[in-house]
Amino acid sequence: MKPTLEIIILAAGKGSRMRSSLPKVLHPLGGRPLLAHVLETVASLNHSGIHAVIGHGADQVRSAFDSADSSDFPFPGPNWVLQERQLGTGHAVQQALPAVKADAVLVLCGDVPLVRRETLNRLAALADAESLIVLTLNTDRPEGFGRIVRGPDGGIEAIVEDRDTSPEQRRIGEVNSGIMLLPAARLRRWLGRLDRDNAQGEYYLTDVVAMARAEGSPVRALSINDSREVQGVNDLAQLAALERHYQMGKAEQLLAAGARLADPARVDVRGEVATGKNVEIDVNIVFEGKVSLGEGVRVGPNCVVKDASIAAGTELLAGTCVDGAVIGADCRIGPMARLRPGTELGERVKIGNFVETKNARLGNGAKANHLCYLGDVEIGENANIGAGVIVCNYDGAKKHQTVIGNRVFVGSNSVLIAPLRLRDDAFVAAGSAIGSEVPAGNLAVGRARQRNIPRWKRPGGR
């Protein structure tokens, strides 16, 4: 019978070297907390429970996940375990163990976010009621990691933390990842025998390796060679380096899907991006949330795209920000346009420079090419919104809607005061302030009559 498995994630550390009031496991990687990456990975394993040990900033950590939208963290929340005093990894596991009912325990670190589910599945498959299995890394840069000390028979004798290594042990190139698979019944006994006789004055979980070896329990290793999988975060420099690793992985996924990246090092993905064929992505692009790019979409330089669906053939020109918008096929957006949540564009729509939309629906062929604000508005097909047009949707207390029909022309520098309806084929003269309905086919002129005053003198007598 296959042993049952539960997971313990160590996430209680303060992270003093981060120089931040934010708990270490809440620091973002790819737009999400470090701990979120670990939780999402282990959620896909065959397990019967996940326990996250928290300590420093415990309320802040718990709140970040318990109050989040399910779309931000699409995985079950863990059983939160409080470690009131941070006395080391062994002490942390000891706090969670009373809640564990399974045969085996997989221990991970909340600040090691890029371990792959395939690796953890391989590790979990080795679980039994007796063996202790360590995930190790072979590296030519072992500094900062605990060293794997092997005996004459090739088996693991001990894990020596970096601060406690001898000069000879520092040269060992096989290191501890911090990820271990342990038999739960024996682990309870081993944890009760830990002491704090080390440079840190802490209870090291790694000390159970020597205990297991001493009593004849099998101690084995699953070795990997990709350092990115087990790279932890202890300071902001390490976080920045890990961010680059993470982003290059995302860039490789985009390239494999057929997207052409002008420079893979200058695209940041802080969510998930789905692409069709022949997509072109320029430099300094940020994708956030869930983004879909249809076939032949082109994204110009310096764009930010968040939670958006962009249909085939559409082009985003330089400096455009898209947030929560649905964009139809063959549209042209920007440069320097801003599409806010609730924006829905039909096909062949043109949104030009310094145009802002919010809760705006534009029909096929509609265009607003320059310097407009379009809020809480529905615009029909082939309508033309001139330069400098403002939709006044807010009266200081409530938002109101404006409905603009098909083929309506709104002249430059006009103000549309909601609630308002402009019927099909209406025409608004430039410089008008319109606050009443315009019937179909009518011309609306809403501007003051011009007067020229002769012999006028400027203030001050000049």
Disulfide bonds with the S-S distance in Angstrom:
none
